Amino acid sequence: MENIKRLIDENKGDIAVAFKNLKTNSSIMINEDVIFPSASTIKLVIIAALMNEINKGTMKLEQTITLSDMHKCGGDGILKELKEGHKFTLYEIAKLMIIISDNTAANILIKLLGMGNINQMAEKLGMANTKLNRKMMDSEAVKYGKENVTTAEDLCHFLELLYNGKVINKEYSEIILGVLLKQQLGGRLNLYLPENVIIAHKTGDLDKLEHDAGIVYNYPNDYILCVLTKNLLSNKDGKEIIGRVSLEVYKYMNKDKYEQA
């Protein structure tokens, strides 16, 4: 894994890596406890908080939300482009929030669940350095220094709990995993991997910041890889470094195959 350290040293900006082999429990952590703006990776905690309420019976996956112009915000997503009045189930809103990183969907759930409730979920999950401090695309909150934050270590921990069926319980962990497996935003962890590699993951991006955190299904050696970047020269550089780190890890986890090639 020396190649990963070299890649990080060669690149400008701040880079954190959290890798865990889910078969052996061995790990590699680089800057894993450095706090980064979370960008859309915070949506993992939001969907967990939603599933917690579903599990408690205070909400239902099939209950509906009526889209209003008041809900809409900028950035990623499709809901902002639709006329108000459309009805969506909470399950559909959650899927839009994760699969295409819809910011309007995220803000609908933040309002419904409450910011405090979502942060309690992060604490309950043991994500000590992850916090939701503002809604998506809230430029006024950013001006006052309010930023959503996380670490590579926290995201890796969340994904390990998810893999082991311990986010709420096995049933809801599988529901969340099923959503993550439908992810449509790529070009990061999967940038240089074979097209048939299956990844359950969540990306995030802001100006000169790119993240991707996921479970790579690599039977019999599944693994977690979270790569966070900030203060880059460009977002393209962030996607490139994530892709190159991911390829080095994949080669390491499949070294027998690469040695024979």
C-alpha positions as CSV (number, residue, x, y, z in Angstrom):
1,M,0.0,0.0,0.0
2,E,3.0,2.3,-0.3
3,N,1.6,3.4,-3.6
4,I,-1.3,5.1,-1.9
5,K,1.0,7.1,0.4
6,R,3.0,8.1,-2.7
7,L,-0.2,9.2,-4.5
8,I,-1.2,11.3,-1.6
9,D,2.2,12.9,-1.3
10,E,2.2,13.7,-5.0
11,N,-1.1,15.6,-4.9
12,K,-1.8,19.0,-3.7
13,G,-4.7,19.4,-1.3
14,D,-5.8,17.4,1.8
15,I,-6.6,13.7,1.4
16,A,-7.9,11.2,3.9
17,V,-8.2,7.4,3.3
18,A,-10.0,4.8,5.4
19,F,-9.7,1.2,4.2
20,K,-11.0,-1.9,5.9
21,N,-10.8,-5.5,4.8
22,L,-14.1,-6.9,5.9
23,K,-12.8,-10.5,5.9
24,T,-9.6,-10.0,7.9
25,N,-10.6,-6.8,9.7
26,S,-7.2,-5.3,8.8
27,S,-7.2,-1.6,7.9
28,I,-5.2,1.2,6.6
29,M,-5.9,4.7,7.9
30,I,-4.4,7.9,6.6
31,N,-5.6,11.3,8.0
32,E,-8.7,9.3,9.0
33,D,-9.6,11.6,11.9
34,V,-9.1,14.9,9.9
35,I,-12.4,16.8,9.8
36,F,-13.7,17.6,6.3
37,P,-16.8,19.3,5.0
38,S,-19.1,16.3,4.5
39,A,-20.8,17.5,1.3
40,S,-23.4,14.9,0.4
41,T,-21.9,12.1,2.4
42,I,-24.0,13.5,5.3
43,K,-27.0,12.0,3.6
44,L,-26.0,8.6,4.9
45,V,-26.8,9.8,8.4
46,I,-30.1,11.3,7.2
47,I,-31.3,8.1,5.6
48,A,-30.3,6.2,8.8
49,A,-32.3,8.7,10.9
50,L,-35.3,8.2,8.6
51,M,-35.1,4.4,8.9
52,N,-34.9,4.8,12.7
53,E,-38.2,6.6,12.7
54,I,-39.7,4.0,10.4
55,N,-38.5,1.3,12.8
56,K,-40.1,3.1,15.8
57,G,-43.4,3.4,13.9
58,T,-43.5,7.2,14.0
59,M,-43.3,7.3,10.2
60,K,-43.9,5.0,7.3
61,L,-42.0,4.4,4.1
62,E,-45.2,4.6,2.1
63,Q,-46.4,7.9,3.6
64,T,-46.4,10.7,1.1
65,I,-45.0,14.2,0.9
66,T,-46.4,16.7,-1.6
67,L,-43.7,18.7,-3.4
68,S,-43.9,22.4,-2.8
69,D,-41.9,25.3,-4.4
70,M,-40.9,26.1,-0.8
71,H,-39.0,22.8,-0.7
72,K,-36.8,23.5,-3.7
73,C,-33.1,24.3,-3.6
74,G,-30.2,24.3,-6.0
75,G,-27.5,21.8,-6.7
76,D,-27.9,18.2,-7.6
77,G,-31.3,16.7,-8.1
78,I,-34.5,16.5,-10.2
79,L,-37.2,17.6,-7.7
80,K,-36.3,21.3,-8.2
81,E,-37.2,20.9,-11.9
82,L,-40.7,19.5,-11.2
83,K,-44.0,21.4,-10.7
84,E,-45.2,21.5,-7.2
85,G,-48.1,19.2,-6.3
86,H,-46.3,15.9,-7.2
87,K,-46.6,13.4,-4.4
88,F,-43.7,11.1,-3.4
89,T,-43.4,8.5,-0.7
90,L,-40.7,8.9,2.0
91,Y,-39.0,5.9,0.4
92,E,-38.9,7.6,-2.9
93,I,-37.6,10.8,-1.4
94,A,-34.9,8.8,0.4
95,K,-33.9,7.1,-2.8
96,L,-33.7,10.3,-4.7
97,M,-31.5,11.8,-2.0
98,I,-29.0,9.0,-2.3
99,I,-29.2,7.7,-5.9
100,I,-28.9,11.1,-7.6
101,S,-28.0,13.1,-4.4
102,D,-31.1,15.2,-4.7
103,N,-30.6,18.2,-2.4
104,T,-34.3,19.1,-2.3
105,A,-35.1,15.6,-1.2
106,A,-32.4,15.9,1.6
107,N,-33.9,19.2,2.8
108,I,-37.4,17.7,2.9
109,L,-36.1,14.9,5.2
110,I,-34.0,17.3,7.3
111,K,-37.2,19.4,8.0
112,L,-39.3,16.3,8.6
113,L,-36.8,14.6,10.9
114,G,-35.3,17.6,12.6
115,M,-31.6,18.5,12.6
116,G,-31.2,17.5,16.3
117,N,-32.7,14.1,15.6
118,I,-30.3,13.5,12.8
119,N,-27.3,14.5,14.9
120,Q,-28.5,12.2,17.7
121,M,-28.5,9.4,15.1
122,A,-24.8,10.2,14.2
123,E,-24.0,10.0,17.9
124,K,-25.9,6.8,18.4
125,L,-23.9,5.3,15.5
126,G,-20.6,6.3,17.0
127,M,-19.8,8.9,14.4
128,A,-18.1,11.3,16.9
129,N,-16.9,13.8,14.3
130,T,-20.0,13.9,12.0
131,K,-22.5,16.6,12.4
132,L,-25.3,18.2,10.4
133,N,-25.2,22.0,10.9
134,R,-27.1,23.3,8.0
135,K,-29.5,22.3,5.1
136,M,-28.2,21.6,1.7
137,M,-27.2,24.7,-0.4
138,D,-27.7,27.1,2.5
139,S,-25.3,29.8,1.5
140,E,-26.3,32.1,4.3
141,A,-25.5,29.4,6.9
142,V,-22.1,28.9,5.2
143,K,-21.4,32.6,5.5
144,Y,-21.8,32.2,9.3
145,G,-19.4,29.3,9.4
146,K,-22.0,26.6,9.6
147,E,-20.8,23.5,7.8
148,N,-21.7,19.8,7.8
149,V,-18.7,17.8,8.7
150,T,-17.4,14.2,8.9
151,T,-14.2,12.1,8.8
152,A,-13.1,9.2,6.7
153,E,-13.0,7.1,9.9
154,D,-16.6,8.0,10.7
155,L,-17.8,7.1,7.2
156,C,-15.9,3.8,7.3
157,H,-17.4,3.0,10.7
158,F,-20.9,3.7,9.4
159,L,-20.4,1.4,6.3
160,E,-19.0,-1.4,8.5
161,L,-22.1,-1.2,10.7
162,L,-24.3,-1.2,7.6
163,Y,-22.5,-4.2,6.1
164,N,-22.9,-6.1,9.3
165,G,-26.6,-5.3,9.6
166,K,-26.2,-3.0,12.6
167,V,-27.6,0.4,11.3
168,I,-30.9,0.2,13.2
169,N,-31.1,-3.6,12.5
170,K,-30.6,-6.1,9.7
171,E,-33.9,-5.2,8.0
172,Y,-33.2,-1.5,7.7
173,S,-29.5,-2.0,7.0
174,E,-30.5,-4.1,4.0
175,I,-33.0,-1.4,2.8
176,I,-30.2,1.3,3.0
177,L,-27.7,-1.0,1.3
178,G,-30.2,-1.6,-1.5
179,V,-30.5,2.1,-2.1
180,L,-26.7,2.6,-2.1
181,L,-26.3,-0.2,-4.6
182,K,-28.5,1.8,-7.1
183,Q,-26.1,4.8,-6.9
184,Q,-26.0,6.7,-10.3
185,L,-23.2,9.1,-9.5
186,G,-19.9,7.5,-10.3
187,G,-16.5,8.5,-11.7
188,R,-14.7,8.3,-8.3
189,L,-14.2,4.9,-6.6
190,N,-15.3,3.1,-9.7
191,L,-13.3,5.4,-12.1
192,Y,-10.7,2.8,-13.0
193,L,-12.2,-0.4,-11.7
194,P,-13.6,-3.1,-13.9
195,E,-17.2,-2.4,-14.9
196,N,-18.6,-5.5,-13.2
197,V,-17.4,-4.5,-9.8
198,I,-20.4,-3.8,-7.5
199,I,-20.1,-0.9,-5.1
200,A,-22.6,0.4,-2.5
201,H,-21.5,4.0,-2.1
202,K,-22.3,7.7,-1.6
203,T,-20.4,10.5,-3.2
204,G,-20.1,14.1,-2.2
205,D,-18.7,17.3,-3.8
206,L,-18.3,21.0,-3.2
207,D,-15.9,23.5,-4.9
208,K,-12.5,21.8,-5.1
209,L,-13.7,19.0,-2.8
210,E,-14.6,15.4,-3.8
211,H,-15.5,12.5,-1.6
212,D,-16.6,8.9,-2.1
213,A,-17.3,6.3,0.5
214,G,-18.4,2.8,-0.2
215,I,-18.5,-1.0,0.3
216,V,-16.8,-2.8,-2.6
217,Y,-18.2,-6.3,-3.1
218,N,-15.1,-8.3,-4.0
219,Y,-15.9,-11.8,-2.9
220,P,-14.5,-13.4,-0.9
221,N,-12.7,-10.2,0.2
222,D,-15.3,-7.4,0.5
223,Y,-13.9,-4.2,1.7
224,I,-14.7,-0.6,2.6
225,L,-12.9,2.4,1.1
226,C,-13.5,6.0,2.0
227,V,-11.5,8.7,0.3
228,L,-12.1,12.4,1.2
229,T,-10.4,15.3,-0.5
230,K,-10.4,19.1,-0.1
231,N,-8.4,22.2,-1.1
232,L,-7.7,20.7,-4.5
233,L,-6.7,22.5,-7.7
234,S,-9.9,21.3,-9.3
235,N,-12.7,18.8,-8.8
236,K,-11.3,16.8,-11.7
237,D,-8.2,16.3,-9.6
238,G,-10.3,15.0,-6.7
239,K,-12.1,12.5,-8.8
240,E,-8.7,11.4,-10.3
241,I,-7.1,10.9,-6.9
242,I,-10.1,8.9,-5.6
243,G,-10.0,6.8,-8.7
244,R,-6.3,6.1,-8.5
245,V,-6.4,5.3,-4.8
246,S,-9.4,2.9,-5.4
247,L,-7.5,1.1,-8.2
248,E,-4.4,0.6,-5.9
249,V,-6.6,-0.9,-3.2
250,Y,-8.4,-3.1,-5.7
251,K,-5.1,-4.4,-7.1
252,Y,-4.0,-5.0,-3.5
253,M,-7.1,-7.0,-2.7
254,N,-6.8,-9.0,-6.0
255,K,-3.0,-9.3,-6.1
256,D,-3.1,-12.9,-7.1
257,K,-5.0,-12.0,-10.3
258,Y,-2.7,-9.1,-11.1
259,E,0.4,-11.1,-10.4
260,Q,-0.7,-13.7,-12.9
261,A,-1.4,-11.1,-15.6
